């Protein structure tokens, strides 16, 4: 079980696998007013930076699940590095359908809502692990401005314009599902640049070290195309944020 190898290659040097900087991740933890001992579930936990730094800074405990063997191993090393291995655990596995054995105070899925077949299904899945009064965290893209054509939307790696909403509509959609939006932290262009541009050096170094690999042609094609694609489309049209939700009574 693993994610496509191309993602393991392009994001192998990433600690955060979304457009958040370490500062944004710390801000998210701070605004949630996390109390020591709060249990956190992170579906699609990547290299574990959220759980590990929050365990260090706020005293939370938690579990992360991710399909990437590489990222799961990196998460365990990060926990050891930050001396929080006794507070957090990382499972290499499929997060789809995962429900915590013990209810948690925060249930999160940051940038991997395909796990539940979309935002609605992912919220329903996370709610199964959440204690009464707990917080759901959803990390999701939104349009900064509506793309003028479907071609532009696809240039942002969306299937179509309909894949994402503009920010006011996204926030309103959570209310229609019966949730209050109690906080949000939005990525900025610096975060997007760090997420996307960091892949380019990783790909170049990988190509230098693996010229005969079966994926070398694919990685070369991606490195050639991605800087222009990102600057032309994603950087102009796509936002990303984490939204904290609490069920209405």
C-alpha positions in Angstrom: 0.0 0.0 0.0 1.4 3.3 -1.0 0.7 6.5 -2.9 1.9 6.9 -6.5 5.7 6.9 -6.5 5.9 10.3 -8.3 4.6 12.0 -5.1 7.1 10.2 -2.9 9.8 11.6 -5.2 8.6 15.2 -5.6 7.7 15.7 -1.9 10.4 13.6 -0.3 12.0 16.7 1.2 8.8 18.3 2.5 7.9 18.3 6.1 4.5 19.8 5.4 2.6 18.4 2.4 0.3 21.4 1.8 0.7 25.2 1.3 1.2 25.9 5.0 4.5 27.2 6.4 5.6 26.2 9.8 4.4 29.5 11.1 0.9 28.9 9.7 0.8 25.5 11.3 1.8 27.0 14.6 -0.8 29.7 14.2 -3.5 27.0 13.7 -2.5 25.2 16.8 -2.5 28.4 18.8 -5.9 29.6 17.6 -7.5 26.3 18.5 -6.5 26.9 22.1 -5.3 23.4 22.5 -5.0 22.0 26.0 -2.4 19.6 27.1 -3.6 16.0 26.7 -6.0 16.8 23.9 -6.2 13.7 21.6 -5.8 14.5 17.9 -6.6 12.2 14.9 -4.9 13.2 11.6 -6.1 11.4 8.5 -3.6 11.8 5.7 -0.9 12.8 8.2 2.0 13.0 5.7 5.4 13.4 7.4 3.7 14.2 10.8 4.7 17.8 11.2 1.4 18.9 12.6 1.1 16.2 15.3 4.8 16.3 16.2 5.0 20.1 16.6 1.7 20.3 18.4 2.8 17.5 20.8 6.0 19.5 21.5 4.3 22.9 21.8 0.9 22.3 23.2 1.2 18.8 24.9 -1.3 17.1 22.7 -1.4 13.3 22.0 -2.5 11.7 18.8 -2.4 9.3 15.9 -1.7 9.9 12.2 -2.5 7.6 9.3 -1.0 7.9 5.9 -0.7 5.7 2.8 2.9 6.7 2.0 5.5 4.4 3.6 8.1 7.1 3.1 6.1 9.8 4.8 5.1 7.6 7.6 8.7 6.7 8.3 9.7 10.4 8.1 6.9 11.1 10.7 8.3 8.6 13.1 11.8 10.0 12.7 10.4 13.5 13.3 8.6 12.4 16.5 11.9 10.9 17.7 13.8 14.1 16.8 11.3 16.3 18.7 11.2 13.8 21.6 7.5 13.3 21.4 7.4 9.6 20.4 5.6 8.8 23.6 2.8 11.2 22.7 2.1 10.5 19.0 1.9 7.4 16.9 1.9 7.0 13.1 0.3 4.2 11.1 1.2 3.3 7.6 -2.2 2.5 6.1 -5.4 3.6 4.3 -7.1 6.4 6.2 -10.4 5.9 4.3 -12.9 4.5 6.7 -10.6 4.9 9.7 -12.4 5.5 13.0 -10.5 6.1 16.3 -11.0 3.5 19.0 -11.2 6.3 21.6 -13.0 9.6 20.9 -10.7 12.5 20.1 -10.9 16.3 20.8 -9.7 17.2 17.3 -10.3 15.2 14.1 -8.4 16.5 11.1 -7.9 15.9 7.4 -5.7 18.6 5.8 -5.6 18.4 2.1 -6.7 14.8 1.6 -10.5 14.9 1.5 -10.4 12.3 -1.3 -10.2 9.9 1.8 -13.9 10.4 2.3 -14.9 10.9 -1.3 -14.9 14.7 -0.9 -15.5 17.3 1.8 -18.9 16.1 2.8 -17.9 12.4 3.2 -14.7 13.3 5.0 -16.5 15.4 7.5 -18.9 12.5 8.1 -16.0 10.2 8.6 -14.1 12.5 11.0 -17.3 13.0 13.0 -17.3 9.3 13.9 -14.1 9.7 15.9 -15.0 13.0 17.5 -16.1 13.5 21.1 -19.1 15.8 21.9 -17.9 19.4 21.6 -14.8 18.5 19.6 -13.4 20.2 16.6 -13.1 19.0 13.0 -10.3 20.4 10.9 -10.7 20.4 7.1 -7.9 21.6 4.8 -9.3 22.4 1.4 -8.6 24.4 -1.8 -10.9 27.2 -2.9 -10.9 29.6 -5.8 -9.3 33.0 -5.2 -11.2 34.0 -8.3 -13.2 31.8 -10.6 -11.2 30.5 -13.6 -12.4 32.0 -16.8 -12.3 28.6 -18.6 -12.2 25.0 -17.8 -8.7 24.9 -19.3 -7.5 27.3 -16.6 -9.1 25.2 -13.9 -7.3 22.1 -15.2 -4.1 24.1 -15.2 -4.6 24.3 -11.4 -4.8 20.5 -11.3 -8.6 20.6 -10.8 -10.8 18.4 -12.9 -13.2 21.3 -13.6 -14.2 24.7 -12.2 -17.0 22.9 -10.2 -14.4 21.0 -8.2 -13.8 23.9 -5.8 -15.8 26.9 -4.5 -14.9 30.5 -3.9 -14.2 31.2 -0.2 -17.6 32.6 0.9 -19.4 29.7 -0.8 -17.0 27.2 0.9 -17.6 28.7 4.3 -21.4 28.7 3.7 -21.3 25.1 2.7 -20.1 24.1 6.1 -23.1 25.8 7.7 -25.4 23.9 5.4 -24.0 20.7 6.8 -24.9 21.7 10.3 -21.5 23.1 11.5 -20.3 26.4 12.8 -17.0 27.7 11.4 -15.2 28.6 14.6 -11.8 29.4 13.1 -9.8 29.5 9.9 -6.2 29.9 8.9 -5.5 30.6 5.2 -2.4 29.9 3.3 -0.6 32.8 1.6 1.5 33.0 -1.5 4.7 32.4 0.4 3.2 29.1 1.6 2.2 28.1 -1.9 5.7 29.0 -3.2 7.4 26.9 -0.5 5.1 24.0 -1.2 5.4 24.0 -4.9 8.8 25.4 -5.6 10.5 23.1 -3.1 9.5 20.2 -5.4 11.6 21.6 -8.2 15.0 21.3 -6.5 14.0 17.9 -5.1 13.2 16.7 -8.7 16.5 18.1 -10.1 18.6 16.5 -7.4 16.7 13.2 -7.8 17.3 13.2 -11.6 21.0 13.8 -11.1 21.1 10.8 -8.8 18.8 8.5 -10.7 19.2 9.2 -14.5 18.4 5.6 -15.5 15.3 5.2 -13.3 12.1 4.1 -15.0 10.4 7.3 -13.8 13.2 9.7 -14.9 11.4 10.8 -18.1 8.2 11.5 -16.1 10.1 13.5 -13.5 12.0 15.4 -16.2 8.8 16.3 -17.9 7.3 17.5 -14.6 10.3 19.6 -13.7 10.2 21.2 -17.2 6.5 22.1 -17.0 5.7 22.7 -13.4 7.4 26.2 -12.8 5.5 27.8 -15.6 2.2 25.9 -14.9 2.3 27.0 -11.2 3.1 30.6 -12.0 0.5 30.8 -14.7 -2.4 29.0 -13.0 -2.2 27.9 -9.4 -0.5 31.0 -8.0 -3.1 33.2 -9.5 -6.3 31.3 -9.0 -6.1 28.8 -6.1 -6.3 29.4 -2.4 -6.1 26.9 0.4 -7.1 27.0 4.0 -7.9 25.0 7.2 -11.3 25.5 8.6 -12.3 24.5 12.2 -15.8 23.2 12.5 -18.0 22.5 15.5 -21.4 20.8 15.2 -24.4 22.9 15.9 -26.6 21.8 18.8 
